[in-house]
């Protein structure tokens, strides 16, 4: 599942229900990209549950798109993640600024269209 939560793009690799606990690791520059790891109930091993990209910490949309393309997530719909990121930046950069409530409504509508 790929979604926008506030200023973050969250990319779920696995359902959270299969884990007993979670931890967050910064990857690369502090705050930009975070790996959420979950401890698997049956094996007690850690694996990537999701990725979070703090969109406001990147200086350009190109950096975000490059980061998405480099993620190690074999089943990730990278095209969908890029499309959602472009829509976020498009709404964010509207002349005169964007009210967060309007942005949330637009993103919710957009996510509904993408996810069905």
C-alpha positions as a LaTeX table, in Angstrom:
\begin{tabular}{lrrr}
\hline
Residue & $x$ (\AA) & $y$ (\AA) & $z$ (\AA) \\
\hline
Unk1 & 0.00 & 0.00 & 0.00 \\
Unk2 & 1.25 & 3.47 & $-0.87$ \\
Unk3 & $-0.21$ & 6.53 & 0.82 \\
Unk4 & 0.48 & 10.09 & 1.93 \\
Unk5 & 0.29 & 10.68 & 5.69 \\
Unk6 & 0.73 & 14.36 & 6.41 \\
Unk7 & 4.06 & 15.27 & 4.80 \\
Unk8 & 5.25 & 11.67 & 4.46 \\
Unk9 & 4.99 & 9.17 & 1.65 \\
Unk10 & 4.50 & 5.76 & 3.28 \\
Unk11 & 5.19 & 2.62 & 1.29 \\
Unk12 & 4.08 & $-0.60$ & 2.99 \\
Unk13 & 5.96 & $-3.72$ & 1.98 \\
Unk14 & 4.18 & $-6.13$ & 4.36 \\
Unk15 & 1.02 & $-6.03$ & 6.50 \\
Unk16 & 1.74 & $-4.86$ & 10.07 \\
Unk17 & $-0.22$ & $-7.76$ & 11.58 \\
Unk18 & 2.61 & $-10.29$ & 11.22 \\
Unk19 & 4.95 & $-8.46$ & 13.61 \\
Unk20 & 5.33 & $-8.29$ & 17.39 \\
Unk21 & 7.22 & $-4.97$ & 17.52 \\
Unk22 & 8.61 & $-2.24$ & 15.28 \\
Unk23 & 11.67 & $-0.01$ & 15.08 \\
Unk24 & 12.55 & 2.94 & 12.87 \\
Unk25 & 15.96 & 3.43 & 11.24 \\
Unk26 & 17.14 & 6.55 & 9.41 \\
Unk27 & 18.64 & 5.63 & 6.04 \\
Unk28 & 20.99 & 8.17 & 4.46 \\
Unk29 & 20.32 & 11.79 & 5.44 \\
Unk30 & 18.59 & 12.13 & 8.82 \\
Unk31 & 14.82 & 12.36 & 8.45 \\
Unk32 & 14.55 & 12.02 & 4.67 \\
Unk33 & 14.16 & 8.26 & 4.36 \\
Unk34 & 13.18 & 5.95 & 7.18 \\
Unk35 & 12.96 & 2.16 & 7.21 \\
Unk36 & 10.32 & 0.70 & 9.48 \\
Unk37 & 11.38 & $-2.81$ & 10.51 \\
Unk38 & 9.11 & $-5.36$ & 12.14 \\
Unk39 & 10.02 & $-8.38$ & 14.24 \\
Unk40 & 8.27 & $-11.42$ & 12.71 \\
Unk41 & 6.10 & $-13.31$ & 15.21 \\
Unk42 & 7.11 & $-16.83$ & 14.15 \\
Unk43 & 10.85 & $-16.40$ & 13.58 \\
Unk44 & 11.75 & $-13.39$ & 15.76 \\
Unk45 & 13.78 & $-11.99$ & 12.81 \\
Unk46 & 13.60 & $-8.39$ & 11.62 \\
Unk47 & 12.47 & $-7.41$ & 8.10 \\
Unk48 & 11.39 & $-4.24$ & 6.32 \\
Unk49 & 7.70 & $-3.59$ & 6.97 \\
Unk50 & 7.55 & $-0.19$ & 5.26 \\
Unk51 & 9.45 & 2.86 & 4.04 \\
Unk52 & 8.69 & 6.49 & 4.94 \\
Unk53 & 9.91 & 9.47 & 2.96 \\
Unk54 & 9.52 & 12.87 & 4.63 \\
Unk55 & 8.71 & 14.86 & 1.49 \\
Unk56 & 9.49 & 18.27 & 2.99 \\
Unk57 & 13.07 & 17.23 & 3.79 \\
Unk58 & 13.97 & 16.84 & 0.11 \\
Unk59 & 15.11 & 19.89 & $-1.83$ \\
Unk60 & 13.41 & 18.79 & $-5.07$ \\
Unk61 & 10.91 & 16.33 & $-6.44$ \\
Unk62 & 13.72 & 14.82 & $-8.51$ \\
Unk63 & 15.49 & 13.75 & $-5.30$ \\
Unk64 & 12.32 & 12.06 & $-4.03$ \\
Unk65 & 11.74 & 10.21 & $-7.30$ \\
Unk66 & 15.37 & 9.05 & $-7.37$ \\
Unk67 & 15.02 & 7.79 & $-3.78$ \\
Unk68 & 11.85 & 5.86 & $-4.69$ \\
Unk69 & 13.59 & 4.23 & $-7.66$ \\
Unk70 & 16.48 & 3.10 & $-5.43$ \\
Unk71 & 14.28 & 1.45 & $-2.77$ \\
Unk72 & 14.81 & $-2.27$ & $-2.35$ \\
Unk73 & 11.20 & $-3.40$ & $-2.47$ \\
Unk74 & 10.64 & $-5.98$ & $-5.23$ \\
Unk75 & 6.84 & $-5.77$ & $-5.26$ \\
Unk76 & 6.61 & $-2.00$ & $-4.94$ \\
Unk77 & 4.55 & $-0.20$ & $-7.56$ \\
Unk78 & 7.17 & 2.51 & $-8.08$ \\
Unk79 & 5.15 & 4.18 & $-10.84$ \\
Unk80 & 2.25 & 4.67 & $-8.44$ \\
Unk81 & 4.61 & 6.05 & $-5.75$ \\
Unk82 & 6.12 & 8.52 & $-8.24$ \\
Unk83 & 2.67 & 9.59 & $-9.47$ \\
Unk84 & 1.45 & 10.22 & $-5.92$ \\
Unk85 & 4.62 & 12.17 & $-5.09$ \\
Unk86 & 4.21 & 14.36 & $-8.19$ \\
Unk87 & 0.61 & 15.09 & $-7.21$ \\
Unk88 & 1.73 & 16.03 & $-3.68$ \\
Unk89 & 4.33 & 18.48 & $-4.99$ \\
Unk90 & 1.92 & 19.87 & $-7.56$ \\
Unk91 & $-0.62$ & 20.66 & $-4.84$ \\
Unk92 & 2.05 & 21.94 & $-2.47$ \\
Unk93 & 3.50 & 24.39 & $-4.99$ \\
Unk94 & 0.25 & 26.04 & $-6.08$ \\
Unk95 & 0.80 & 29.78 & $-6.48$ \\
Unk96 & 0.07 & 31.55 & $-3.21$ \\
Unk97 & 0.55 & 28.46 & $-1.10$ \\
Unk98 & $-1.77$ & 25.65 & $-0.10$ \\
Unk99 & $-3.99$ & 25.31 & 2.92 \\
Unk100 & $-3.31$ & 21.93 & 4.55 \\
Unk101 & $-7.01$ & 21.10 & 4.83 \\
Unk102 & $-7.47$ & 21.57 & 1.07 \\
Unk103 & $-4.34$ & 19.52 & 0.42 \\
Unk104 & $-5.60$ & 16.68 & 2.62 \\
Unk105 & $-8.95$ & 16.62 & 0.80 \\
Unk106 & $-7.28$ & 16.60 & $-2.62$ \\
Unk107 & $-4.83$ & 13.86 & $-1.64$ \\
Unk108 & $-7.61$ & 11.73 & $-0.13$ \\
Unk109 & $-9.57$ & 12.06 & $-3.39$ \\
Unk110 & $-6.46$ & 11.23 & $-5.41$ \\
Unk111 & $-5.61$ & 8.18 & $-3.28$ \\
Unk112 & $-9.19$ & 6.93 & $-3.62$ \\
Unk113 & $-8.89$ & 7.20 & $-7.42$ \\
Unk114 & $-5.57$ & 5.32 & $-7.39$ \\
Unk115 & $-6.56$ & 2.58 & $-4.97$ \\
Unk116 & $-10.11$ & 2.06 & $-6.14$ \\
\hline
\end{tabular}
